[in-house]
Amino acid sequence: MSDRVNEAIEALEKMTAALEEWKGRSDGRIDDLSREVREVVLRSQRPGSGTSDEAALKAVETWIDVKTKARVPVLDHKHSLAALEKKTGATPSMGRVLRGIVLAGQADDAKELAEERKAMGIAADTAGGFTVDGVLASEWIDLFRSQMVLSQAGVRTVPMSGNSLTLAKLTGDPSVTWHGENASLSASEATLGAVSMTAKTATCLVKMSLELSQDSANIEQILQSSMTAAIAHAVDKAGLVGVAANAGAAPMTGAGILNLAGRNSVGSIGAPDSWDFLVDGLYELMVDNVPMDSIGAMIAHPAVWKTMTKLKTGIADDNTPLPVPEAVARVPKLWTTAAPLDSGSAKAMVARWSDLLMGVRQSIQVHVLREAFMGSNLQVGVLAYVRCDFAATRAESFCSLEGITV
């Protein structure tokens, strides 16, 4: 009888062990599938997510750096910077890499995370920071580009292989004269000049408790989404209105496209009772030979949206919303708190946005700050920075709409 009991116990133990083994494999597979699903979702939000690498390479316009003579790809919002990279296999998300850097040896999968960083050439430098290059850096740049209002409007992205990049810009429309036989040619002003971009540094610091960094199940997504959203907003604001503090270290020397010299402008708009101010802006662009079908979005603060949405016909006792003219309706409107609003007065911009370039270095620096916060409140800081600049290739392609009372 005891032999049968022992056999039953042994069989039960084997079944239990097999069940635990199966459960471990299933849990691991579920984790893998969850990670794959998150990656698919994140990639679908990036610019150019629906195109193949080969198609992306064929579709991207290429310019020449006038100093180095190197070929420079110029990307629209629909293009992916990562698609231009030579991939050797699947890459982890930036959030996963950040988690590995933050937790180091304290992560449950620390060895796997370390192997991933090693395979991608991500190693600590002498200052304790990490440099992220290649496909992963490009994918992260694509992530914050996808959230940038300027990119959505049509601003083009130019990858910078060095600290600076020089391209040509239009300083004046060409002059055309009719030539009589044997007559001398009329002299015309030079229409082309050089525009240089010098990479400026934008930093982003995220602080979290030590417990949260170690215990949170979604720390990868939180780190990635919070940092990309913050960087996108900061770069949008620098490109639109500039940076007052430390302006010399900011894109466009802190000016912003709304302060671009030589731009068109419609001023002293006041409290709008119609869309006439936008019609005036479109007219200013068309007078400067910007075709209507190439004019992109109007970018403004959400307060302008609120004011314009509430407009009524003006007929007594009629609360019907004000109809939008067809030409105005065709102009996309993008609303962002990166656009200026000061004491109830807003500025907007309508433009051929493809004449604004954003140069960005394909390298991201990450530092984990433990000593600065750990001793006082058991916090960990993650500092990441990207380097970029803006340059306009034709000032007349932009029109600021100023003094909008909201």
N, C-alpha and C positions, 0 to 999 in steps of 0.2 A: 504493500500500500504506500509505504514511504517513497519507494522508487517512482511510482506514478506521480506522487505529489512533487517530488523533485523535478521530474521531467516536465510537469505542467509549469512549475515555477521558472524553469530554465527557458521553456518555450515563451512564457509570458515576458521574461526579461529580453529575449531576442526580439519579440514583437515590439516591445517598448523602445528598444534601441533603434530598431528599423524605423519606427514612427518618428522618433526624435531626429534621426538622420534625414528622413523625408521632409520633416517640418523645417529643418535648417536649410535644406536645398530650396524648398518652396519660398521661405522667407527671403532668402538671398535673391531668388529669381524675381520675386515681387518687388524688392528694392531696386533691382536692375531695370525692371520694366517701368517703375515709377520715375527713375532717373531719366530713362529714354523718353518717356512722355513729356517730362519737364523740358528736356532739351529740344524736342520737336516744337513745343509751344514757344519757347524762347526764340528758336530760329525762325519761326513763322512771323515773329514781330520785327525781325531785322530787315533792313533795306535789302532788296534783291533776293529775298528768300525763295521766290518762285522760279529762279533762273538757274540753269546749270552753270558750272564753272566755265565750260567752253563757250557757252552762249554769252556769259558775262564778259569774257575777254574780248569777244568780237564786238559787243555792243558799246564798250567803253571808248570814249573819245580820248585821243592821246595828243599831248602838247610836248613842247621841247623847252627844257630849262636853258635860257639864253646864255648862262654862264658855264654850266657843266656840259651842255649839249645832251644831257640824259633825257630819255623819254619819260614823260610824266602822265599817268592816267588821270583823267578828270571824271569824277563819278557824280551822276545824278542821284536823287533820293532812292530810286528803284534799284540802283546798283549796290552790290555788296563788296566791301573792301576785302573781306575774308575770301571771297570767291576768286580773287586774283592771286592768292597765295597757293603755293604748291603744297598740297596736303599729303601726309604719309600715313594717315589713318585717322580714327576718331579722336577728337580732342575733348577734354573735360570742360565743363563750364567755368567761367571766371569765378562764380560763387564757390564752386568746389575747390578751386585753387586757393581762394582767399581763406576758406575754412581750414585747409591744410596748413597754410602759413600761420594763421592765428593760433590754432590748437597745437601745432607741431607734433611732438611725441605723445600728447595727451588724447589725441583722437583715437577712436576704436579701430579705425582703418588707417592709422598713421603710416604704416609701412607701404600700403597701396598708394596713398596720397604722395608720399615721398618719391616712390618709383615713377609716378605720373609727372611730377615736377622735373625729375631727373631726365626723363625721356624727352621732355620739351625744352630742356636746357635752362630751366629756371632754378637758379642757385643764389644763395645769399652772397651779397657783395661784402667788401671790407667794412662798410658802415652798418651792416646788418639788414640792409634792404634787399628787395628782390626785383629784378628786371624781367618784365614779361614782354617778349617779342613775338614776331611771326604770326601764325594763324590765330592764336588765342588773343593776342593784343588786337588784331584786326576785328575779330568777332566782338570784342568788348566795345571797340570804337563803333562798330555797326549798331550795337545795342543802344548807346547813348545818341547816336545819329537818328535812330528810329524814333526817339522821343523829342528830338529838337524841332521846334516850330520852324526855324530858319531852313532846315533841311527839307521839311515837308513843303515849304513855300517854293523851293526850287534852287536854294543855294547849293553850289557844287563843291564836292570834297576833293582835295588834292593831297595825296600822301606825300609827306616830306621825308626824304631819306637822310637829310642833314639838318643842321640848325636853321638854315635859310634856303629860300627858293626864289628865283627871279623869273618873272614871266612878263609878257608884253601886255600893255593896256592901251586903250583908245583914248587919246587926249583931245581929239576933235574929229568931226566927220570929214571925210575926204571932200575936197572941192573939185568940181568938174567944170571945164570950160570947152567951148566949141573952137576948134582950131581951123584957121584959114590956111590955104596953101602958101607955103614959104613964110608964114608968120611965125614970130617968136612965141615960145611957150610961156604961158603965164606961170609965175612962181606961186606955190601954195605952201601953207604952213605944214610942218610935220604933223602927222596924225597919230603916230605911234610913240609910246614911251615905255619905260620899264616900271614894273611894280614888283616890289620885294616883300616877301613874308618872312618874318623871323619868329621862330617858335617861342611863345610865351607860356608860362607855367600856371596851371590851375590846380589847386590842391583841394582834396576832400577828406575830412576827418570824421570817422564814425567811432563813437565810444559805446561800449557795452560792458555789462558786469561780467566778471569771470565765470559766474555760474551760468549765465545766459549763453555765453560763447561755448560752454562745454555741454550743456543739457538741451539746448533748443534743437528740435528736429528739422526746422526750416531755416537754419542759420545761413545756408548757402543762398537761398532765394532772397532773404532779407538783406544780406550784405550786397548782393549783386544789384537788386532792384533799387535799393535806397541810394547807392553810390552812383549808379548810372543816371537816375532821375535828377539827383542833385547836380551832377556835372552838366547834364543837358541843359538845365535851367540856367546855370551860371554862364555857360558858353553862349546860350541864346541872348542873355542880358548883355554880355560884353559885346556881342556882335550888333545888337540893336542900339543900346543907349551908351555903351562904353562903361568905363570904370573910373570913379573919381579918385579913390584912394590908390596910391602907387600906380598912377596912370601909365608911367613909362614902362612898367612891367606887364601891361595888359595888351590884348590884341588891338590893332589899329591905334596904338599909343593912347589907349583909353578913350578914344573919340566915339566909336560906334557909328553905324551907318546912318542913324538919324542926324548926325552932326557932320556928315560927309561934305567937304567943300565942293561946290559946283553942282550939287543936287538941285532938282526942282523942289518947289515947296508951295503949299497953299496955307496961308497963315490967318490968324485971328478968326477962326471959324465960329467960335461962340457956341451957344446952345443950338444944336441942329434941329430943324423941323422937317428935314428931308434928307435925301442922299446926295444933294447937290455937291457937297464938299468932295465926295469920292469921284463924282463925274468930273469936277474941276481937276482933280489929280490925274485921272485917266487922260484928260485933254492935254495936260502939261507934258505927259510922256509921249503922246502921239505927235505933238508938235515937234518934239525932239526925235522923231523918226523911230519910235518904238512901236512896232505893229501891235494892234489890239490883241491879236491871238497869242502874242508872246508875253503879255503882261500877266504876272502871276497874282498871288494872293495879296489881300490887305491884311496886315498884322497890326493888332491893337489890343489894348487892355480889355478884360471882360466887362469893365464899367461902360465901355463904348457899346458893347453888345446889348447890355441892359437898357441903355438909353435909346438905342435905335429900335430895339424890339418893342418898346412901349409906345413908339410914335403912332398917333392916330391920324385919320384923314384930315382933321381940322374942321370938318363940317360940324355945325352946331348940333349938339345932342347925338352925335354919331361916334361910337367907340370902335368902329371898324379899324383894324390895323392898317397903317399906311402901306399901299402897294409899293413893291420894289421894282424900279425900272428894269427892263430885260437885260440891258448892258451891265447894270450893277449886279443883278442876280447871278450873272455868269462869272463874276469875279469871286473866287473862293475867299472866305473870311476865316482867319485863324486868330484865336483869342489866347492870350498868355499874360500872366502877371509879370513876365520879363519885359513887357512893353511899358513905357513910362506913364505914370499917373501921379500928379502932384497937386494937392489941395483942390481937387475937383476939376483939374485941367489935364487932358490927355493928349498924347501924340500918337499918330498912326503912320504907317508907311505902306505905299503900294509901289510895286517895282517889277521890272524884269529881273527876277531874283537870280537867274543864271549868270548875271554879270557880277555876282558876288561870290568869291571863292573862300573856302575855309581850308587852310593848310593844316595838317595834323601829323605829328610825328608818330610813327608806327612802333612806339615803345611806351610801356606803362611802368611806372615805379610804384612799388608797394612797400610800406614799412609798418611793422607792428610795434607799437609803443607800449611797452609794459612798465618800465621803470617810472615813467612820468605820472601814471595814474594808479599803479598797483598799490603803492605804499599807503595812500591816503584813503582810497575807497574801493579797492579790489576791482578796478576797471581795467579793460584792455582797449587801446586805441588802434584803429586801422587807418593809416594815412596813405592815400593813393593820389598820384598826380599825373595829369596828361598835359601835353604841350601842343599849342595850336596858335593860329593867327588868322586874320581876315584880310582880304584885299578886294577892292572894287576895280573892275576893268573898264568901266564907263560910268562916270558920275551922273550923266544925264538920264540914265536908266532908272533912277530912283526919285521918288517924290514923297516928301514928308507932308503930313496933314496935321497942322499944329493948332493949338489953342481950342481943342474940342471940349466944351463945357459939359460935364456929365453929372 
